Amino acid sequence: MKKLISYFIKFPIWANALILITGIAGVLSLFLMPKSFFPEMNPNRVYINVSYPGASPKEIEEGITTKIEESLNGIQGVKEITSKSSENISSITVTGVEGIDVDKMLQDVKNAVDGISQFPSGAEKPLVFAQTSRGMGGLSNVVGFYSLYGPDDLWELKKMAEKVEQDLLASKEISQIDVVGYPPVIIAVDIRENDLLKYGLSFNYISNIIKASNIDLSGGSVKTADEEIIIRSMNRSTNPEIVKEIVIFAQPNGDLIKLKDIADVNLDFSEIPLKNYVNGKRGVSFIVKKTTDEDLDKIASEMTDYISAFNSKQDTFQMRSLFQFADLLDQRIDTLSYNLVIGLFLVCFVLGLFLSLRLSLWVAFGIPFSFIGMLSFGILYGMTINMISLFGMILVVGILVDDGIVIAENIYAHFERGKSPMRAALDGTTEVMNAVFTSVLTTVFAFSTLLFVGGEMEMMEEMAFSVIACLLFSLIEAFLILPSHLASKKILNPHKSSKGKLRTALEKGVVSAREGYGRLLEKILKRHRLHVWGPMGFIGLVVLLFNFGLIRWTFFPSIPFDSILVEFTYQPGERETRTENFLWYCDSIVDEYNKELVERYNDTIITYKAISVGSTENLGEVGSHVGSVRISVKENEHISTIDMSNELKKKFPKDSTR
């Protein structure tokens, strides 16, 4: 290692080449590295949803959930199966072991579910799909929530929502959108009572005729010498005009009585309660998602541009962003940038006062070089710019230049003893090399344990990588680049006469502090019991503070989002009107609270409210008994969303008995 350091000192062009190569690779990686809110992890879950309109949770459990759970027994690689039977729907989650091929597990689960032949007659076809995003409740692939609102006419709203969805999917950046806010469209058959009596028909008879006529059937296959012909009847249609033509029966005179002769057939919305309101207007919500190859920032920018253009052209409908994860990511990037600037300034200022301004600049250079080096390897590692990796970068900023400061100060000390710049650079570096390497390596080993964490905490791997990579590149800068540039009289500044009064006074102060510390240390070392029982007593005090709750702790700190979500649930089977009335009651509470905030801060804090009837985001339930209110808060210096949430909790009723 000493020969390598000496070589870089003698030929500083190699240090410059290393900077240039690392810089180019790092800058390219910065532009190519995708952004996501949380790290992308390999999915390991398969979901099964079965709708059974009008069924109670008990009927769902006995007729659907239990049968599916029994069919899944024996599938290899399954870690656990969780299920939830709610009103109208059965939801089952199949979790695989770590490293499982989710596509193979999806196919195994589909085969098992398709083998069930005894579902209730009113149950719809099971929907089986694989997890596309894993980590933090599946939010790692969510870009944001957006709303379209306007007239109360649900058909007009649906038509516009479909147009918006098509426009967005036609863009280059967006490929995944979930639309929520109106019930599914069905073909409604309203049979006229007079015609039933006239022809002596029953509801069951007509229902069976429709089911038998509007269906896709497989007729097997016919094998010939040259090919195999698959026979399949494709009679299922969602067009009411075609359904109207279904023949119900033939009269004795040969006349055909069709469905349109005894019933009104039209497209209609199902009776599943699903309503969205934005600031009191009927609306729908768009949940925009991304794949692992897509960029969070680009999709968010595309959505912002589309909303701006849409609102400028529309008078009847309007769109707005409810919540974007890119905004939180930008805030974290701003925090990192601020810390970088402050760190660079403090290093240059302090070292410039005591040693040399040029020397301090090369020490501070270790911060951007370490980050650039980390990014150049991060893109090969598969890292993304996300909240976790940025947290690691923010964490490591404060310790990146520690090794550079120690080496630079020691080189400066050797130079002041009369050595040549090159000899001072070599001796000063090699003298502290082992100590610096050991101290940095200790931190690297401490963070390396996070590289092997499994389960949902696998996301911490990117934080560990960003810290470890930055520290290793800081060692490269401190051992190879820094000495080669400090081996110069211009950098080390031998002209003591150029020292100002301020620097002279500071150096005297440092000498005095050093001598005082030495005297204090000498007294402490003479009292062996003090430096043994002192730390133990301090540890005991900390433990007591924890036990008495004076020091609070949490696994993850609360992140102040720019919106507040209120969700509630009644017992399954509750009337939709009661749920909606309670939501509007909550809405009035938010209005009153907003007035209080305006009076308190002379500023409008709450910008809008989005109400959802029949669905929730976090509770995972749907039906007439659930609802939610999302409150959007503009960025302000008066009050955080966490404090607002705590104040609103005191105002909302503790139960939904209203």
Secondary structure, DSSP 4 states (H G I P E B T S, - for coil): -HHHHHHHHH-HHHHHHHHHHHHHHHHHHHHHS-B-SS------EEEEEEE-TT--HHHHIIIIIHHHHHHHTT-TTEEEEEEEEETTEEEEEEEEPTT--HHHHHHHHHHHHHT-----TTPPPPEEEE-S--SGGGGGGEEEEEEEEE-S-HHHHHHHHHHHHHHHHTSSS--EEEEESSPPEEEEEEE-HHHHHHHT--HHHHHHHHHHHS-EEEEEEEE-SS-EEEEEEE-----HHHHTT-EEEE-TTS-EEEHHHHEEEEEEE-SS--EEEETTEEEEEEEEE--TTS-HHHHHHHHHHHHHHHHHH-SS-EEEEEEEHHHHHHHHHHHHHHHHHHHHHHHHHHHHHHS-HHHHHHHHTHHHHHHHHHHHHHHHHT--B-HHHHHHHHHHHTTTTHHHHHHHHHHHHHHHTT--HHHHHHHHHHHHHHHHHHHHHHHHHHHHGGGG--GGGGGHHHHHHHHHHHHHHHHHIIIIIHHHHHSSHHHH---GGG--HHHHHHHHHHHHHHHHHHHHHHHHHH-TTHHHHHHHHHHHHHHHHHHTTSS---SSPPP--SEEEEEEE--TT--HHHHHHHHHHHHHHHHHHHHHHHHHHSS--EEEEEEEEEE-SSS--EEEEEEEEEEEE---SS--HHHHHHHHHHHS-SSS--
